[in-house]
């Protein structure tokens, strides 16, 4: 039986971003046709890890997260105010060239996994070109995206061609009305369609991130678990944790141990 949790982690990353560009995208054909001309060479070879990536406990930090945009097409209560946030002026944000240069410095120093985040990274107009450039970096093994899934389904064919190897899709409820309440937007079915599209395109597993909040969706944990029975889905239950501006309340926190006990006691899955 597939494990129902691949990782439980703190929900503590702020929504602000330092990477957004207004540049117009290239056409899909010109964007990803380069994959035929630029085969990824020696992708299984890892660059030596620089001492700069080793902390005081001897751990190697070979995983880089890059935020592509502050923009988001949802307004989740725990993440962003209803009116959105004041966006950083584009000149102060990283361009495609600057993102590639920064990523190359890290990869040549030993980083072998890059995750693109936001805001909502699929709103970045040149995301296909960025993915194509990053996936060609020698020594990079994994190019991942964390997305809310609203626009993913229609962009996934080109993202797959441009080298995206791993997907995390955020979904906090399986009930459309609760989704609309939490996100202040419609789109639940579009997220479900994106999950199914990712499965159809061969992503295995498709990781689904669920922030668990007491009194809102803690009664759905076993329903999420059941998604993993017949499909290559990993559910990642995430503790609701505080950061500036998300109106955190300890009464909404469901600790890891309680999540685990609930799932084990109410289903025939094993921890």
ChimeraX attribute file (.defattr): number of C-alpha atoms within 10 A of each C-alpha:
attribute: neighborCount
match mode: 1-to-1
recipient: residues
	/A:1	9
	/A:2	15
	/A:3	14
	/A:4	25
	/A:5	20
	/A:6	15
	/A:7	12
	/A:8	17
	/A:9	15
	/A:10	13
	/A:11	18
	/A:12	15
	/A:13	11
	/A:14	15
	/A:15	21
	/A:16	18
	/A:17	20
	/A:18	18
	/A:19	25
	/A:20	29
	/A:21	19
	/A:22	11
	/A:23	12
	/A:24	9
	/A:25	13
	/A:26	13
	/A:27	11
	/A:28	13
	/A:29	9
	/A:30	10
	/A:31	21
	/A:32	22
	/A:33	14
	/A:34	15
	/A:35	17
	/A:36	9
	/A:37	8
	/A:38	11
	/A:39	10
	/A:40	16
	/A:41	11
	/A:42	12
	/A:43	17
	/A:44	12
	/A:45	12
	/A:46	17
	/A:47	17
	/A:48	12
	/A:49	18
	/A:50	16
	/A:51	12
	/A:52	11
	/A:53	16
	/A:54	13
	/A:55	10
	/A:56	6
	/A:57	6
	/A:58	9
	/A:59	9
	/A:60	16
	/A:61	17
	/A:62	18
	/A:63	15
	/A:64	15
	/A:65	15
	/A:66	18
	/A:67	22
	/A:68	29
	/A:69	28
	/A:70	24
	/A:71	22
	/A:72	20
	/A:73	17
	/A:74	22
	/A:75	19
	/A:76	19
	/A:77	16
	/A:78	19
	/A:79	24
	/A:80	20
	/A:81	15
	/A:82	12
	/A:83	7
	/A:84	15
	/A:85	14
	/A:86	9
	/A:87	13
	/A:88	15
	/A:89	9
	/A:90	15
	/A:91	10
	/A:92	11
	/A:93	18
	/A:94	19
	/A:95	20
	/A:96	19
	/A:97	11
	/A:98	12
	/A:99	19
	/A:100	17
	/A:101	13
	/A:102	12
	/A:103	21
	/A:104	19
	/A:105	11
	/A:106	23
	/A:107	27
	/A:108	18
	/A:109	19
	/A:110	23
	/A:111	26
	/A:112	25
	/A:113	18
	/A:114	22
	/A:115	18
	/A:116	24
	/A:117	22
	/A:118	27
	/A:119	28
	/A:120	25
	/A:121	25
	/A:122	28
	/A:123	20
	/A:124	23
	/A:125	18
	/A:126	22
	/A:127	22
	/A:128	26
	/A:129	22
	/A:130	22
	/A:131	25
	/A:132	24
	/A:133	23
	/A:134	23
	/A:135	23
	/A:136	18
	/A:137	19
	/A:138	19
	/A:139	24
	/A:140	27
	/A:141	20
	/A:142	19
	/A:143	21
	/A:144	20
	/A:145	25
	/A:146	23
	/A:147	26
	/A:148	26
	/A:149	27
	/A:150	23
	/A:151	18
	/A:152	22
	/A:153	17
	/A:154	14
	/A:155	15
	/A:156	19
	/A:157	13
	/A:158	20
	/A:159	22
	/A:160	19
	/A:161	18
	/A:162	25
	/A:163	22
	/A:164	22
	/A:165	17
	/A:166	18
	/A:167	22
	/A:168	22
	/A:169	24
	/A:170	20
	/A:171	20
	/A:172	26
	/A:173	23
	/A:174	16
	/A:175	12
	/A:176	13
	/A:177	12
	/A:178	15
	/A:179	19
	/A:180	17
	/A:181	13
	/A:182	18
	/A:183	20
	/A:184	16
	/A:185	14
	/A:186	15
	/A:187	19
	/A:188	21
	/A:189	15
	/A:190	17
	/A:191	20
	/A:192	17
	/A:193	18
	/A:194	22
	/A:195	24
	/A:196	17
	/A:197	18
	/A:198	26
	/A:199	16
	/A:200	10
	/A:201	11
	/A:202	12
	/A:203	19
	/A:204	16
	/A:205	18
	/A:206	22
	/A:207	23
	/A:208	24
	/A:209	23
	/A:210	22
	/A:211	23
	/A:212	27
	/A:213	22
	/A:214	15
	/A:215	11
	/A:216	13
	/A:217	16
	/A:218	18
	/A:219	14
	/A:220	16
	/A:221	22
	/A:222	18
	/A:223	13
	/A:224	23
	/A:225	21
	/A:226	16
	/A:227	15
	/A:228	19
	/A:229	15
	/A:230	9
	/A:231	14
	/A:232	18
	/A:233	27
	/A:234	24
	/A:235	28
	/A:236	23
	/A:237	27
	/A:238	23
	/A:239	21
	/A:240	23
	/A:241	22
	/A:242	19
	/A:243	15
	/A:244	11
	/A:245	13
	/A:246	17
	/A:247	12
	/A:248	16
	/A:249	12
	/A:250	11
	/A:251	9
	/A:252	16
	/A:253	18
	/A:254	20
	/A:255	16
	/A:256	16
	/A:257	8
	/A:258	10
	/A:259	18
	/A:260	16
	/A:261	11
	/A:262	15
	/A:263	21
	/A:264	15
	/A:265	11
	/A:266	10
	/A:267	12
	/A:268	9
	/A:269	16
	/A:270	12
	/A:271	10
